[in-house]
Amino acid sequence: MNTGAFVCSCGGSCDIDLEAVRDGVDDVDVVASSELLCQDGLAGMSQVIEEYDLDQVIATTPEPSCQDRIRGLADEHGLHPEASVFVDHRETNAWVHDETAATDKTARLINATRAGLREEAPSRTVSKDAGNRVAVVGDPGAARSLTDDADVTFIADGRDFADAEGLSNVTMERGRVVDVEGSYGEYELTLEARVTDDCIDCMDCVREGPDGMVTEFPVDIHPDAPDGDWTDTCPTDAIDLSGVTRTIEVDQVVYPGGRDDARGGRLGFYTGPVDAGTIAAVESQLGGIEKPQFLDLEMDVCAAGASSQEGCTACVDACPHGAVDRPTIDSVEFDEVACENCGACTSSCPTGATQLREPSNRRLAREVEALLEDDADGGLLSRGDEGIATQVIAFVCSEYAMERLRAHGRKAVQSGDLDYPPILPVRVNCTDTVGEAHVMHALAAGADGVAIVGCGGSCLHSGPDPKQELVDRLNQATTDLGLGDRVGFFAPEAGNPEAFAESLSGFVEFGLDETPVPAGDYEATGRSDVDRDEPRPNPDFDSHGWTLESVRAILDHVEPEREVIRGLKDFGVMEVNDACTLTPTCTNLCPTDAIQRTGEGELAFNHADCVNCGLCEEGCPETAITMHDGLDLSLLPENRDGEAWTTVHEGDMLECVRCGKAFTSVASADKIEEEVGDQVEGLAPDADHSVFEYCSDCRSRLLFDQGEKR
């Protein structure tokens, strides 16, 4: 694929050195520049596209109208509609940095964009059929707005709508909503009322009942209404003050006064104020939905559980949209239609069972590596030459955070006195996409620091205290590695760019020393087992393997302060006490085969493969296992003469008295005999040994022979 990069200075409004940018762009077929690319420069751009037979265009313009002109030109040359991609060299670059830094950053952004495009995933879609049934709770205006296209059920939720107009085309339901379960296309609402369906709307209870306790339309009775003779007025005995419940099934729910257990909201379930956008969203999803497939799933490596034992719960706990569920205690199920592409499940998954398709971890890695330059000769400017002296990778939420940064840039060009350090942005769907693997990789690639730039407390995905737990954990890990604090979270506030600039400047200019890890010559494989004969079954760039690879790269250049690196959740150290009887339970449960029982009566543990899912601890029948968080460097094979396995418990194996095969541990056999020995006594009275001293095969033959003799 032939790719061309086009650089513009927006009529001189962007202080960047066009020639220096051209010199700094790598690995494209041609680089051209113009003072006004989207207007006077279009003719020259057209000539370059034709001369170099370009298939893809990277242009520096954040302005939508300029982007439309460039897309139109690309279309005239027969390029694919998505072949034009754009880099913001202005609002988040030249307008908030000095010329040399903005010039350097522009070239790096083009290089990172090119690197990312190489890893772009082909588009796929997921779909789900649904009906037109919509439940609207207590909002007659919303119900009226949807009646032309949807089959609307209006739920009174205990209120009186006798004076409401325009509800003749909806199905009216009495009762208060006590529960909402399900997902898009399969919602089930549970209603509780004090009037049954035998009601004929005779209004007797309305006239005779306590004031303010009985609604006229639909007829229903308040839960606090007192009992009394007035209830006998009903000719159909439809009054039941103890309450009656029923359920209704719908495809979507509009519930302005409701709460959603999923903090980010569920597909087809709308709470809060209803506006035109809500109505449009409901209407767009009537009959079914087709959307991009956001996830790649490899459930064979999932550590959710086994044999009715619960293991890793990371994805279920992390998903803010109710798109991940546990149908059984030892399994996980994804609703890909309900997925909102925030990446929370993927960054929390240690095994790679779930990964984002776009941007993939591989793509993010390549963009990070392309942004970081070797100070010796890779960048436009070396440290101290007023270019990008401190290299900080910034994972930026592509929604509100990016919009606010652009708004900050527009304010900066007006005031002329706002700037902040030239962080190197990598766009992510949401800051929930970012996990320990992404941060440790950026540091392994030579970043001086990592900034996670998100929406702050307003983010529906991350919740009220976004990424603080991650930042705290990773700063503990980087400190243990001897790097000191290297990670921060920043939330640009709308209308307050000064606060963002101040906090970021404090982090970059006063909080970060130059890293000892060199930049510019690192390319991650996303694996921790490239030298092994039998690699792990996990996909590339799974969190555990990618993190371990990154830590190993960092360790080549630092002196860690501790042997056990704290703060890395995907690593566990096994401790086994004397209660262990060497049953094979933990070995059978372990999803990564990080535990094995040897024929010599030893329990061995592979720390490098353990993802700290907790299944062994949960399932151990003797409660002999305790797992501790952290990466223990002394247990890695490179620090043990290549030996990956360490003995965590020693016991004696029992050999079959007939065939000599070691078949169980002495402790396990003693325990079983103690528990059931009385029940099997006398099964083989002529045998020379206890039945517990025979393996299962020999025991079966022994009992058969004894039976033949009798």
N, C-alpha and C positions, 0 to 999 in steps of 0.2 A: 504494500500500500504506500503510495507516494503522499507525503505530508509536507505542507508548506506552512510556515509561521509568518504572520503579518503583524507588525508593530506600529502603533500610532501614538502621536503625542497630543491628540485631540485639539488640533489647532494651536499648539503651544501651551495649552492650559495644564499639561502634565510635565513636570520637570523631570524628564528622564533623558538619558543620552542614547539616542536611537542606534548609533553606530556601536556603542558598547554593548547594548542589548543583543544586537546581531552577532557580535563576537562571542557572547556568552551562551547562545542557544546551541545545543548539541543534537545530533542524531535526527535531523529533519533534512528533507531534500533541498529546501531553499528557505532563506529568511529574507524578507523584504520589509521596508518601513516607509512611512509616509507621515506628513504633518497632519493630514486629514483623510484618513483611510476610507471612511464611509462615504465621502463625497468626491473630492478631486482625485483621490487615490484609487477609486474603483476601476478606472480604465486600466491603470497599471497592474492592479490586482488581477484583472481579467487576463491580461497578457501572460502574467506569471502562471496562472492556473493552466492556461492552454500550453505554454512552452514546456512546463514540467509535468504535464499530464497528471495533475494532482487529483487524488481521491479524497483528501481530507484537508481541512483548513483550520488552523488555530489562529485566532485573531484577538488582539488586546482591545476589547471594548466592553464595558458593562452596560452601555446604554441600549435599551430595547429597540429603539428605532434604528440605531446603527446596526444592531444585530440582524434586524429584519432585512436591511439593504444587502448585507453580506450574504445572508441565506438566499435572497433572491438571485444574487449574482451566481452563487454556487449552483442554484437550481437551473439557471440558464446554461450552465456548462454540464448539466446532466449528473451532478453529484447527488448522493443520497441525501434525503431531507435532514438526517441527523449527522451529516458529515462536517458540519460547521460547529466548532466549539469555541468558547470564549473565556478569556482571562481578564480579571479585574485588575488593571494596572493603575487605577485612578482612585476611587473612593477608599479602598483599603490598602492603598499603596502610595502613589505619588502625592496624594493630598495630605497624607499623615506622616510621611517620612521625608528626609532630605534627598537630594537628587542622587547621590551616589548609592545610598541604601535602596532607593526605589528602583534604580537602574539594575542593580544586582538582583533584587527580589523579582523584578519582572522577568529576567532571563531564567531564573530558577523556576518560576511558576510555569513558564512555557515548557521547560524540560520536564517538570513533574506531570503536567497535563499530557504530554506525549507519552511518558512512561505509563501513566494510568490507562490511556486509550488502548495500549497494547494488551492490557489485561481485562478489557471490558467484556462482560459476560453476554452471550447471546440472549435476546429477550425470550421469555416464556410466560405463559399465562395460566392462571387458575380460575375456575368458575364454580358457581353454585346456583342452582335453580331455586327460585322462591316464588311465593304467590304475591298477591296484592293486598293482603290483610294487614291493616295497620291499627294498632290500639293507641288511642289518644286519651291521656289521663287528665281530666279536669281543665282542659283548655279548648273552649268551643271555637275560638278563632282558628286554631290549628286544624281542628276537625273540619271546619268549613272549607279551609284552603285545600284540603286533600280529597274532598268528596268527588271531584270530577274524574280523578284517575285511580283512586284507591278504594278498597272495600273497608270503610272506617267503622271501628267499634269505639264508641265514646264511653269512657268509664267515669262515672260521677265522682268517685272517691269520697262519698259521704256528703257532697255538696248539693245544693238545690239549683236546678237550671230551668225552673219554670218560666223565667223571663227571657231565656236565651233564644235567639232566632237563628234560623238556617240550619237546624239540626234534623230536619225531617228525612234527610237522605242517609243518616247514620244509624247504626244499631246502638241503642242506649243500654248500658249495663249498670245496675245498681251495685253498691258495695264498695268497700275500701280495699285498696291494694295492700296485701300483706306480704307478697313475695313475687319476685320476678326471676325466673331461671331460663337457661337456654342460650341460644346464639342466633345470629341472623338466619331467618327462615324457619326457626324452630323455637321461638319464644313461648313461654308458658307463664301466664299471670294467674296468681291465686287471689281471689276476692273473698272478702268476708262481709256478709250483710245480716240484718236482723229481719228481713222479709224474704220469703221464699218465692219461687217462680209461680206459685199458686195465686199470687196477687193479681187482682183484676182491675186495679186502679179505681176502686169505688170511692176513694178519698175519705172513708169513714174514720180511719186511724189518724188522718191529717187533721180532721175537725175535732176529734175527741182526745187526741194525744196531748202530752205535755207541750207547752209552748216552746218553740225553737228546737224540739227534739225529733220531729218527723218532717222529712223533706217531701215536697209535692211532686217534683219530677226530676229523677225517678223516685218513686216512693221507697223510702228507707228510714230506718230508725237509728238514732245515735246510740253508740254502745253504752253511754251512761244513762240512758233513759230508764226511769223507775218502772217497776212492775206495778200492775194495778188492773182495775176492772176495765179500763179503756181498751186493753188488749182483746177483750171479748167482743168488741164491735166488729172485728174482721169476719165477714161471712164465709171466707174460705180457709180460715185458720192458717193464714199465711205469715202470721207474726211469730217469730222465734227469737226471743230475747237472749237466748244462749249463743246465738250466732250460727250461721250456716256458711259453709265455704264451697266454692266451686272454682273451676279453672277454665280459662279460655286460651286458645292457641292462636298466635298471630305470627306474621313474618317480621314486623318491625314494631317498635314501641316508641312513642313520644310521651315522655313523663317529666314535665317541667319541674315538678316538686320532688322528684325522686333522687335517690342516691345510687351510684353505680359502684359495685365492689371493685371493678377494674378502674384504677385511678386515672388512666388515660382515656377511658371510654371504650365501649364496645361497638362494633359495626352494627348498625341498625337499632341502636338503643340511644335515645337522645334525652338528656337531662338539662336542667337550666333553662334560661329564657329561650323561647322559640322565635326565630327570625326567618327572613326570606331564605337565608342559607340553609337553615334546618329543613324547611319545606322542600327546597331544591334537592337536598341530599336524599331525603326520603323518596321523592319522586324518581330520582335517578336510579334507585335500587329496587324499584317495583319490578317484579317478575324474575329477578335474578341479577347476578353481577358477574362481570369478567374483569379481572385486574391482573397486573404483572405478578409473576411468582417471585416472591421476595426471598425465599429460603431454599437452601439445599440441605436435604435431610439424609443422614446416614445412621439410621437407628441401630444398626448392628453394633456400633461402638458406644451406644448410650449406656450410662451408668446409673439409670433411674432405679434399678432394683432387680431382684431375681428371687424365685422361690418364695413369693409372698413376703419378701423383706424389702423395706423401703431404703433406697440408696440416695443418690444425688437428687436434690430438689431445686437446683439452681435455676433452671429455665422457668419452672412453674412459679417460683417465688419472684422472679424478675419481671415476667411479662406484665405490662401495665394495661393490657387490652383484653384480658381473658381469653387469649388465643391458644393457651397451652393448658392442658388439663391432665389429670390422672384418672383414667377410667378404672384402673385397679391400682393397688398399693405399689406394685412393682413395674408399672409401665407409664409411659408418657404419650400423649396424643396431641398433635398440632392441628389447629384449624387454620389452614393457610389462607383461606378467604378472609378470616377475621384479622389476620396479621396486618399491622400498620407500618411495618418496615423500620421500626425504631432501633432494632439490633440489640435490645436488652437480653434476649435469650442467648444470642450468639456470643456476646462478650462474656457472659457468665458461664457458658458451657465449657468444661475443661477438656472434653474429649473430641470436639469437632462434630458431634452428632448433628448439630444445627449450625449452619453458617450462612451469612448473608451472601446473596448472589451478586449484588451490586450496591456499593463497591465491595468487592471481595477483600478478604484479608491480604491476599497476594497483591491486589491492586494498591491497597493502602500502603503496603510495604514498599512497593516500587516507587510510589509517589514520595514517600518519606525519604528514601535513599537518593532520589533525584534532586530533592530540595537541599540536601546537605552537601556542602562543597569542602574539598580538601583545601585547607588554608595555604598550603605550600604553593600549589599551582593550579588548583581546580577552579577557583572562583574568579570573578572579575577583579575582586580586591581582597587583599589579605587582611587579617585582623589588625586593627589599629589604623587602617587607611580610610576610616570613616565609612566603610561599607557596612556589611552585616557582621559586626564584631562578635556578637553573642548569638549563636544559632539555636533558636527556640522553635521547636515544632509545635504548632497550634492545631489541635483537632477542633474544628469549628462546626457547630450545629448549622446545617444548611437552611434551617427555617428562621426563627426569630433572631438568633444570634447574628447570622450573616446580614440580615436586613438592618439590624441596629448598627453594625459596624459600617455599613455603607452610609447610613444616616449620619453617623459620627464623621465620616469623611466629608460629606456635603457641608456639615456645620464647620468643619475645620477650614475648608477653603473659603468660607465666608468670614470667619473670625481671624484667620491667619496666625493664631497663636496656640493651636492644638496639635500635638504630635505624640506618638508613642513608639516604642521600640519596634523594629521591623521583624515581627514574628512571621514564621513561614507556615502558611495555612494549608491544612489538609481538610477538605470538606467531608463531613460524615452526616449520615441521615439524622442522627440525634446523638447527643453526647453519651447516651446509653450504649451506643455502638462501641465505645472505647472501654477496653478492659486492660488487665495487667499486661497481657501479651503485647498490645499496641504500644504501650508506654515503654516497656522494657526494650522492645525492638528499636524504638526511636533513640533511646540512650545507647544501645549497642551500635547503632549506625553513626554515632558521633554527635548527637544533639547535646547541647549544654543544658537544656531543660525542656520540659514538656508542659504546655499550657492547654488545658481543656476549657474551651470557650463555649458556654451554653446559655440557656435562657434564664437560669436562676430559678427562684421559687415559683415563677409562673409556668414552668414546664410541666405539662401534664404527664409526660413520660417518666421523668426522673423523680418527681415528687418534690416536697418542700425543702429538702436539704440535699440538692443534687451533687452527686459524685464526691461528697466530703469523705465518706467512708473509704472510697477507692483512693483518694488523694492521701489520706492519712496512712493507709496500708502501704502504699507504694513509697511514700517518703520514709517510712520505717525500713522498707527493703533497701532503698538506695543508700540510706544511712548505714545499714549493716554491711552493705557492699563497699563502703568507704567513699561514696560519692557525695554524701550529705543530702539535704533536701533538694530535689530537682523537679518537683511536680506541683502545679497549682491549678486551681479552678477559678475562672473569671466569667462574670455575667454582665455584659454591657447593658446598661439601663437605657431605656428610651428617654431621650432628652437630657441625658447626663453623661456626655462623653468624657468630661473631666475626671469623674470618679473612676471610669475604666482605665483611662490613661495613667492615672496616679497609681492604681493598684498594680497594673501590668508593669509600669516602670520600676516600681519597688521590687517586684519579683525578678525582673531581667537585669536591671542595672546594679542592684544592691544585694540580691539574694543568690546570684549564680556566679560561681567561678568557672573558669575554662575547664572543660572536661578533659580527663587524661585519655579518653577513648578517641582515637583518630576518626575523622570523617572522610567520606569520598571514595572509599574502596571496600564497601561492605555490601553484600547481597545475600539476604536471608534465603534459606531453603524452606523455612517453616517446619523443619523437622529436627528432632533431637537424636535420631538414630541412623544417620546417613552412613555410619561405619559398621553397622551391625549386619550380620548375615541374614537374620530374620527381622525385618523392620516391624514396627508396631502397625496394626491394621488401621490406625487412625488416618484421616485425610491430612494433607499438607495444611499448615498454618492453623492447626488446632491449638487452643489456648495453652495447654500443658506443654506440648512439644515445642511450640514457637517460643514460649517464655523461657524454657530451659535452654534452647539454642541461644537466645539473646543473652541470658545470664552468663553462659559460658564465654561468649564473645567479650562481654564486659570484664570478666575475670582475667582475661589476658592482659589487662592494662591497669588493674587496681589491686590494692591490698585490702581484703575485706576485714572489717572490724570484729566480725563474729563468725563462728563456724556454721551456725544455723541462721539462715537469712529469714527473718520474720516478715510478715506482711504479704506473702505470696500464698493465696488461698488454695491453689491447685496442687499443692505438694503436702504430703503427710508423712510422718515418721511413726512406725508401728512399735508399740510396747506390748509385750506379752508377759503375763504373770504366771505363777506356778499352777494356777487352776487349769491351764491348757492341757487337754488330753490328746492333742494331735488329731482330732476328728478332721475330716476333709471339708468341713463346712465353709471355712473362710476361703480355701483354695477354689472351691466350686462357685462361690459367690463373686469373687473378684472379677470385675469386668475387663481388667487390663492384664490379667495373668501376672500380677505383681507379687503373688504369694504362691509358694510351692512347699509341699511336704516331701522330704527326701526319704529314701528307704532306710537311712541310718537313724531315723527318729529325730530329725531336725525340721524346724519350720523356718523357711528362708523367705526373705523379703527383698524386693527390688524397688528401692526408693526412687530411682529415675523413672520408673513406669507408673508409680502410684499417683492417682489423680485426687486422692483424699475424698473419695465419695462417701466413706463411712459404712459401706455395706458389710465389711468384715466385722467391724465393731458392733453393728446392729444385729448381725445374724449369729454371732458366736454363742453357742448354747451354754458355755461355761462363763460368759462375760469376762473372758480372760484378756481381751484385746482393748487397748486404749490408743487412739490415734491423736497425734500432736501435729498442729499446723507448722509449716515452715520447710524451707529447703535446706537440708543438712548436707553441706559440701563434702563432709568426710565420708558420706555414704555413696557418693557418685563414683562410677567405675574408674574415671581418670585419676582419682585419688586413692584407689585401692588396687593398683597394678592391673587395671582392666577388669576386675571382678565386680559384676553388677549386683551379686546376691550377697546378703549378709544374714547370718543366723540370728534369729530373734528368740528362739526357744529350742532347748534340747531335751529330748526324752528318749525312752527305750522303746524299740519296736518289738512286737511279739511275733515270733516265727511259728508257723504251723507245725505242730508236733508230727504230722504225717508227711507233708510235702516239703517242709522247710521254707516256704515262702513267707516273707514278712507281710502281714496283712492288716495290722492295726497296732496302735500303741498299747503298751502295757497298762498305762493309766486309763485308757479308754475301755479296754477289756475288763479291768478291775471294776470300773464304774458300772458297766453293764451287768456284770455278774452280781454286784451288790444290789442293783435295782431289781433284776428279774431272776436271779439265781434260784430262789425258792420255787418259782413257777415252772422251771424246766428240770428241776431235780428229778432224777430217775428216768430221764428220756433215754439214756444210753448206759444202763447199769453195768454192763460188761466191758465198757471202754476203759482203757488204761489211764485216760486223762479226762479232765473236765471238757465238756463240749465247747467251752469258751476258748480252749487252746487250739482249736481247729479253724482253718480258714473256711469260708462259706462253702466252697466246693467240697472240701474233705468232710466238713460237718454233714453235708447232705448225704454223701456216700455212707458215712458212719451210721446215720440214723436209718438209712435204708437197710444196711446190713443188719443192724440190731432188730429191725422189724421183721426181716426174713427169718431170723433165728427164733423169734417168738411165734 
